[in-house]
Every structure is written in structure tokens, then in C-alpha cells.
Amino acid sequence: TVANSIQSTGTSTSVIVNGIENSGRTSTISSNMIRNLTAASGTTAGGYAAPVAGIMVNVLNYSQTISQNIIHSISNTDSSNATVTAGIYLNSTSLTNLVERNFIHSLNANSVSGSINGIYTNGGNVDYQNNMIRLGIDGTGNSVPGCVIRGINEANGTNNFYFNSIYIGGTAASGSSKTFAFNSTVTANTRRYIDNIFFNARSNAGGSGKHYAISAGGTAPLPTGLISDYNILHVTGSGSVLGFFNSTDQPNLAAWKTATGKDTNSISSDPQFTNPTGNSSAVNLHVDTLFTTPVESGGISVSSVSNDFDGQARSALTPTDIGADAGNFKEQFAPSISYALLPDAGLNTVNFSNVLITDAGGVNGSPGTRPRCYYKKKTNTNTY
């Protein structure tokens, strides 16, 4: 546990505060609590030279595993420079890296020109899965200033993002900084965004910034290397815009799908997190079991991801749920049955194909147990 142990007041641009740092070899960084770290450096350097980070990993040719860490209440008190704050920063050229089941929340930057990044990925081949990230609200439950906020910032790499739950909240009282649940500037490498929740609920209260669920690199539909589907992409509040693509705002999900040619099966709806706006002790991005949720049965199975944020086997909680928390939740989209009346064909043969059953969780097609359709002749009162 790294807690309250580094409270730096040095304003020199050479001062860097990291909870855990690895710049050497293969590492497994797991099950740590990293909290209440403060820097005051005004350096505008990003990446591995950022002034404050919970976990900082910058290595070449060595695999990294970063899992089950809780990182919160990390801040920079500098009030005038474009500083960078990160929960996790990773740059590794190895072909096998894993970042999973981490909970990052309540990061802060005191400068409206600064930036907060839950996960900052800058290189390598990495699987990011089952992470929970809440930003835009500090450890006391109050809104952070109007700085740039990125739940996940994909600056480089060949990455897979599966089953992550991201929430951006709070209000911007001033400034025009943009916020993103997910932001990527990668335009060529293969990148997969599958079964994630990207929810930006931040709102303007004097500021004029725009607040996006997702931003992806590319200049035309079906951009090279991009695979994105079965996500929840949702925004609410003043200044909200669903997506940013090809240097253009995409105001809603339909516009996003048209512009990118992706996310055919993605939806825009409130996932019903339990307490996304709570303070550092109460914040909770698990799905609230009291309400119906689009999370339930809305995803697609990913063979390489067998569990969820809590280590529960996803195979026991089928059909596949979207986001880091899997469970047997209340389904938002109930099954539907539609049919057309059979024609009066006398003694002629009638094609019995007029019934359509739709269910987001799938329809059982197994002989003997699949849905049955019954009919009767109008002259037979009780015979079917």
C-alpha cells in the first residue's frame, strides 16, 4: 500500500511523483492500493515524464502485467500549466502485456489547462480488460476543475480493449477543455474496442467544453485497423456529444455509426452504475441490480476474457454482459414476438413462417426446447 507517503510541494519541473515505477524488466504489479499522492510540479512533459502517476511503466522488450490495483486521490496542485496526471501509464514494446481488473478514480488537476488520464497507453501490444475508471469527481465527491479528462487515452500501440467500464462525471465551471470517456489518436494499428461502457455524464456549469463518450482515429468509414462493436456509448448533460471522428463531432449514435462504419450492435443507454458520483470511499461502478440495464445480455463473448472485474466466471453469467461487471441483471430490452395472421386458404397448403421472436440475449434454437408456435383451425374451438 502506498498511501499519504508522497506529498511533494516542490515546483521544479524536474520533480516527478510516482506511486510505483518500473523502467527496467518484466514485472507483475498486482493488488496494490495507491492513494493520496500529490505533486506540485508545473512540468508540461507527458508520457513517462509526467509529473504524477499512480503506476508508471516505461520498458522495452519485457512483458508487463498490471492487475487488481486500486488507484485513487492522486493530484497535481499546479494551477497554471498544462500538466499531466495519470492513474496508469504504460509503454512496453513487448508482444504480451495485460492490464486488467484495476479500479482508478478520483484523480485531480488544479489547472484548467492540465489533463487527467485514467489509463494512458503509449505503445506495445496490450490487452486492457475489466478495468473500472471514474474521473471528473475528486475524492471528496466534488467536481474537478475544467481540465482535459480522458478515461482511457490511447496514444499509441496495438491494443485490445474488452469489458471496461468508464464514467466521466462532475461539472465544468469554467474553461473550454474537452473530456472523453475513451480517446484514441491511433489511425493505422489494429485496435479492438469490444464490450465496453463509455459513459460521459459531465456537464457545463459556466464552462464551454464538449464532453464525448468516444473519439477514434480515422478519416473515412471503416478506418484501417479499427474493430469496434457491442459497446455502450452514452452521454448526458450540457455540452455532451456522443463521438468525435474525422475531425468532426458526431452528435448521436446514428451519426457515429454512419461516420465510422462501426458499432453496428452498440447502443446508447444508461448502464445504471450503483454510485458513479460518490466520494473516494463510496464510488461504485458495479451495475445496480434494482434497475433494468442495457448491460444485461448486450455483449458478445470474447474467448480470451474468462472472468469479470470481481473474478467471477463469465461463463456462469451468460448471455454476455457489457462492461467490467457481469451478473444476472434485469434485462432492459424484453423479448418481443411479432406475427402476421394466417390467410384463409381453405384446403390449400399454408406456409407457416409468419412468427418472429427477437431477444437481445439470443433465442434458443435447440430441437425439443426451442420456442413453439401453436395454431388451430377456426372451426375447431379448443383443438390446437
C-alpha positions in Angstrom: 0.0 0.0 0.0 1.3 3.4 -1.0 -0.8 5.9 0.9 -0.1 9.5 2.1 3.6 8.8 1.8 4.4 11.2 -1.1 3.1 14.8 -0.7 5.6 16.8 -2.8 5.4 20.6 -2.7 8.4 21.1 -5.0 7.5 23.2 -8.0 10.6 22.4 -10.0 9.9 20.9 -13.5 12.3 18.1 -12.6 10.1 16.8 -9.7 8.2 13.6 -10.6 5.9 11.7 -8.2 5.1 8.0 -9.0 3.4 5.5 -6.7 5.1 2.6 -8.4 7.6 2.9 -11.2 9.2 0.3 -13.5 11.7 1.3 -16.1 13.7 -1.9 -16.3 12.5 -5.5 -16.6 9.5 -7.8 -16.7 7.1 -7.1 -13.9 3.8 -8.1 -12.3 2.3 -5.2 -10.4 -0.8 -6.6 -8.6 -3.1 -6.0 -5.7 -1.7 -2.6 -4.6 -3.5 0.3 -3.0 -2.0 3.6 -4.3 -3.7 6.7 -3.0 -3.4 10.3 -1.8 -0.3 11.2 -3.8 0.3 14.9 -4.5 2.6 16.7 -6.8 3.1 20.5 -7.4 5.4 20.4 -10.4 4.5 22.6 -13.3 6.3 20.5 -15.9 4.2 20.0 -19.1 6.0 16.9 -20.1 3.8 13.9 -20.8 4.4 10.2 -21.0 6.9 8.7 -18.7 8.0 12.2 -17.6 4.5 13.2 -16.4 4.7 14.9 -13.0 2.4 12.5 -11.2 1.2 8.9 -11.8 -0.1 6.0 -9.7 1.8 3.4 -11.7 4.4 4.4 -14.3 5.8 1.6 -16.6 8.2 2.5 -19.4 10.2 -0.5 -20.6 11.4 -2.1 -23.8 11.0 -5.8 -24.8 9.7 -7.0 -21.4 6.2 -8.2 -20.7 4.1 -6.4 -18.1 1.1 -7.4 -16.0 -0.8 -4.7 -14.1 -3.8 -6.1 -12.3 -6.2 -5.6 -9.4 -4.7 -2.4 -8.2 -6.8 0.4 -6.7 -5.5 3.8 -7.6 -7.3 7.0 -6.3 -6.9 10.5 -5.0 -3.8 11.4 -7.0 -3.5 15.1 -7.8 -1.3 17.9 -9.1 -1.7 21.3 -7.3 -0.1 23.4 -10.0 -2.7 25.9 -11.1 -1.3 27.4 -14.3 0.4 24.8 -16.5 -0.6 22.0 -18.9 0.4 19.2 -16.5 -0.4 15.5 -17.0 -1.9 13.3 -14.3 -2.2 9.6 -14.9 -3.6 6.6 -13.0 -1.6 4.1 -15.1 0.9 4.9 -17.8 2.2 2.0 -19.9 4.7 1.9 -22.7 6.1 -1.5 -23.5 7.3 -2.9 -26.8 6.7 -6.5 -25.7 4.1 -8.5 -27.6 2.4 -9.7 -24.4 1.1 -7.2 -21.9 -2.0 -7.3 -19.7 -3.8 -4.6 -17.8 -6.9 -5.9 -16.0 -9.3 -5.5 -13.1 -7.9 -2.2 -11.9 -10.0 0.5 -10.3 -8.9 4.0 -10.9 -10.9 7.0 -9.6 -10.8 10.5 -8.1 -7.8 11.9 -9.9 -7.4 15.7 -9.9 -5.5 18.5 -11.7 -5.8 22.0 -10.4 -5.0 23.7 -13.7 -7.7 24.2 -16.3 -5.0 23.6 -19.0 -3.9 20.4 -17.3 -5.1 16.8 -18.2 -6.2 13.8 -16.2 -5.8 10.3 -17.7 -7.2 7.2 -16.1 -5.1 4.9 -18.3 -2.5 6.3 -20.7 -1.3 3.8 -23.2 1.7 4.8 -25.3 3.0 1.6 -27.0 3.2 -2.1 -27.1 0.7 -4.9 -27.6 -1.7 -4.8 -24.7 -4.9 -6.3 -23.6 -6.9 -3.9 -21.4 -9.8 -5.7 -19.9 -12.3 -5.5 -16.9 -11.0 -2.1 -15.7 -13.2 0.4 -13.9 -12.4 4.1 -14.2 -14.3 7.1 -12.7 -13.0 10.6 -13.4 -14.2 14.2 -13.2 -15.0 13.9 -9.5 -12.4 14.2 -6.7 -12.0 12.2 -3.6 -14.4 14.4 -1.6 -17.2 13.9 -4.2 -16.8 17.4 -5.7 -16.2 18.2 -9.4 -12.6 18.7 -10.6 -11.8 21.9 -12.5 -12.5 22.3 -16.2 -9.4 20.5 -17.4 -9.0 17.9 -20.1 -10.2 14.5 -18.9 -9.6 11.1 -20.7 -10.8 7.9 -19.1 -8.6 5.9 -21.4 -6.1 7.7 -23.6 -4.8 5.5 -26.4 -1.9 7.5 -27.9 -0.1 4.5 -29.5 0.2 0.7 -29.6 -1.7 -2.3 -30.9 -4.3 -2.7 -28.3 -7.4 -4.7 -27.3 -10.0 -3.0 -25.0 -12.5 -5.5 -23.7 -15.2 -5.2 -21.0 -14.0 -1.9 -19.5 -16.4 0.4 -17.5 -15.6 4.1 -17.8 -17.6 7.0 -16.3 -16.8 10.7 -16.6 -18.8 13.0 -14.3 -19.0 16.3 -12.5 -19.5 19.8 -13.9 -17.1 22.2 -15.5 -17.5 25.7 -14.0 -15.1 27.4 -16.5 -12.9 26.8 -19.5 -13.4 25.1 -22.8 -11.5 21.8 -22.2 -12.8 18.6 -23.8 -13.5 15.4 -21.9 -13.6 11.8 -23.2 -14.6 8.5 -21.7 -12.4 7.0 -24.4 -9.9 8.8 -26.6 -7.7 7.4 -29.3 -5.5 9.1 -31.9 -4.2 5.8 -33.4 -5.0 5.6 -37.1 -3.3 2.5 -38.5 -2.6 -0.2 -35.9 -5.1 -2.9 -35.2 -7.2 -1.9 -32.2 -10.3 -3.6 -30.8 -13.0 -1.9 -28.7 -15.5 -4.6 -27.7 -18.0 -4.9 -24.9 -17.0 -1.6 -23.2 -19.1 1.0 -21.4 -18.0 4.6 -22.3 -20.3 6.9 -20.4 -19.7 10.6 -20.2 -22.1 12.4 -17.9 -20.1 15.6 -17.4 -21.9 18.8 -17.9 -21.1 22.5 -18.3 -22.0 24.9 -15.5 -20.2 28.0 -16.8 -17.7 26.2 -18.9 -18.0 25.7 -22.7 -16.2 22.4 -23.3 -17.5 19.4 -25.1 -17.9 16.0 -23.4 -17.6 12.9 -25.6 -18.2 9.2 -25.0 -15.7 8.2 -27.6 -13.1 9.6 -30.0 -11.4 7.4 -32.6 -8.7 7.9 -35.2 -9.6 7.8 -38.9 -10.8 9.9 -41.8 -13.4 7.8 -43.6 -15.8 4.9 -42.8 -14.2 1.6 -42.0 -10.9 3.1 -40.9 -7.8 0.9 -41.2 -7.3 -1.5 -38.2 -10.4 -0.4 -36.2 -12.8 -3.0 -34.8 -15.5 -1.6 -32.5 -18.8 -3.1 -31.6 -21.1 -4.2 -28.8 -20.3 -1.2 -26.7 -22.5 1.2 -24.6 -21.7 4.7 -25.9 -23.7 7.2 -23.8 -23.6 10.9 -23.0 -25.8 13.2 -20.9 -25.6 16.8 -19.8 -24.9 20.2 -21.2 -22.1 20.1 -23.8 -22.4 16.4 -24.5 -21.6 14.9 -27.9 -21.6 11.2 -28.5 -18.4 10.9 -30.6 -15.6 12.6 -32.4 -14.3 11.2 -35.7 -12.6 12.6 -38.8 -12.2 16.0 -37.0 -16.0 16.2 -36.8 -18.5 16.0 -33.9 -20.8 13.0 -34.2 -23.8 14.1 -32.2 -25.5 10.8 -31.7 -25.1 7.1 -32.1 -26.7 7.0 -35.6 -24.2 9.7 -36.8 -21.3 7.8 -35.2 -22.2 4.6 -36.9 -22.5 6.3 -40.3 -19.2 8.2 -40.0 -17.2 5.2 -38.8 -19.0 2.3 -40.3 -18.5 0.6 -36.9 -20.5 -0.2 -33.7 -23.4 -1.8 -35.6 -24.5 -3.6 -32.4 -23.6 -0.9 -29.9 -26.3 1.0 -28.0 -26.7 4.3 -26.2 -28.4 4.0 -22.8 -27.7 4.5 -19.1 -25.9 1.3 -17.8 -27.1 2.0 -14.2 -23.9 2.1 -12.2 -24.5 1.8 -8.5 -22.8 5.0 -7.3 -20.7 6.7 -10.0 -20.7 10.1 -8.3 -19.6 9.0 -4.8 -16.6 10.2 -2.9 -13.4 8.0 -2.8 -15.0 5.7 -0.2 -18.4 5.3 -1.8 -17.8 5.4 -5.6 -19.1 2.1 -7.2 -19.2 1.2 -10.9 -20.9 -2.1 -10.4 -24.3 -2.4 -12.0 -27.2 -1.6 -9.8 -29.4 -4.7 -9.5 -32.5 -2.7 -8.7 -32.9 -1.4 -12.2 -33.2 -2.7 -15.7 -29.9 -2.2 -17.6 -28.7 -2.5 -21.2 -25.6 -4.2 -19.8 -27.6 -7.5 -19.4 -27.0 -9.8 -22.4 -25.9 -6.9 -24.6 -22.4 -8.1 -25.4 -20.5 -10.7 -27.3 -18.3 -13.4 -25.9 -14.5 -12.8 -26.1 -12.7 -16.1 -25.7 -9.6 -14.6 -24.1 -11.6 -13.0 -21.3 -13.0 -15.6 -18.9 -13.9 -13.6 -15.8 -15.1 -10.1 -14.8 -13.8 -7.3 -12.5 -14.5 -9.4 -9.4 -13.1 -12.6 -10.8 -16.5 -14.2 -11.4 -16.6 -16.6 -14.3 -18.4 -15.0 -17.2 -19.4 -18.4 -18.5 -21.7 -18.8 -15.4 -23.4 -15.5 -16.1 -24.4 -15.9 -19.7 -25.5 -14.4 -22.1 -22.6 -12.0 -22.3 -22.9 -8.7 -20.3 -21.2 -5.5 -21.4 -18.7 -3.8 -19.1 -16.5 -4.9 -16.3 -19.2 -6.2 -14.0 -21.0 -9.4 -15.1 -24.1 -10.7 -13.4 -27.7 -11.8 -13.8 -29.2 -8.3 -14.1 -32.7 -7.1 -15.0 -32.8 -7.1 -18.8 -33.8 -3.7 -20.3 -34.9 -4.9 -23.7 -37.5 -7.6 -23.2 -38.0 -10.3 -25.8 -40.6 -9.4 -28.5 -42.9 -11.6 -30.6 -44.5 -10.4 -33.7 -46.7 -12.3 -36.2 -49.0 -11.9 -39.1 -52.4 -13.6 -39.3 -52.5 -16.8 -41.4 -54.6 -16.4 -44.6 -57.8 -18.3 -45.1 -56.5 -20.8 -47.6 -59.3 -23.4 -47.4 -57.8 -26.8 -48.1 -54.6 -25.4 -49.7 -51.1 -25.6 -48.1 -50.2 -22.6 -45.9 -46.6 -21.6 -45.3 -46.2 -21.3 -41.5 -43.4 -18.7 -41.4 -45.2 -15.7 -40.0 -43.8 -15.5 -36.5 -40.7 -13.5 -35.5 -39.1 -13.8 -32.0 -36.4 -11.3 -31.0 -34.3 -11.3 -27.9 -31.1 -9.4 -27.2 -29.9 -12.4 -25.3 -30.5 -14.8 -28.2 -33.3 -17.2 -29.0 -32.9 -20.9 -28.1 -32.8 -22.9 -31.4 -32.2 -26.3 -29.9 -34.7 -29.0 -31.0 -37.1 -30.0 -28.3 -36.6 -26.9 -26.1 -36.8 -24.0 -28.6 -40.0 -21.8 -28.7 -43.1 -23.5 -30.1 -45.9 -21.9 -32.1 -49.4 -23.2 -32.0 -52.3 -22.7 -34.3 -55.8 -24.0 -34.8 -58.5 -24.2 -37.4 -61.2 -21.6 -36.9 -63.8 -24.4 -37.0 -62.2 -26.2 -34.1 -63.0 -24.4 -30.8 -60.4 -26.0 -28.5 -58.2 -28.1 -30.7 -54.6 -26.8 -31.4 
